[in-house]
Amino acid sequence: MEFTRVGDDVLLRLDPGEEIHESIQSLQAHGIECAAITSGIGRCHDIEIGFLGSDGIYQKEIHNDSMELLSTQGNLAPGPNGPFTHIHVVLSGDDKIVYGGHLFAATVSVTAEIHLRILDGDLGTKMMCRVADETEFVQLKFNGE
C-alpha cells in the first residue's frame, strides 16, 4: 500500500493481496481517523458483498473469482473496537454482469486506487460508528445524538 496526502485529499494505492477494509483502517496509524471514501476502482477477488434485510440481518454472497471494482464509496470513522469502514461497491465480472452492495471483504487482485476526503475539525471529532438498535447495522453517530 502507498498513499499520498494533499491537503484533505488522500490517494491510496493498494497492491495484490491487500484487503480493502484493513488497508483503509490502517490509515489510523498515520493520523487519518475520519474520512469520506469518495471513489475507488481496481480489480479484486474473494469478495463478500450483501445487503441489510428488512429483519436487520445482512444477506451475504461470496464471489471468489476476480472482478472489476467499478465504484467505491463509504466512510472511515472511529468505532468501539478501533477504526471502522462502511463501504459500498459496484463490481463487474468478466461476463459484464454487475453486482453491488455493502462490502464485507475484498482482496486486491491487480490494484485498487481509492480517494478519501479527510474530515478533520468539528465534523471529524464528532463522528463515530456504533451498532444500531438490535440489528447488525453499524451507523454513524454524531456528538449530541
Secondary structure, DSSP 8 states (H G I E B T S, - for coil): -EEEEETTEEEEEE-TT-BHHHHHHGGGGGT---EEEEEEEEEEEEEEEEEE-TTS-EEEEEE-S-EEEEEEEEEEEEETTEEEEEEEEEEE-TT--EEEEEEEEEEEEEEEEEEEEE--HHHHHHEEEEE-TTSS-EEEEETT-
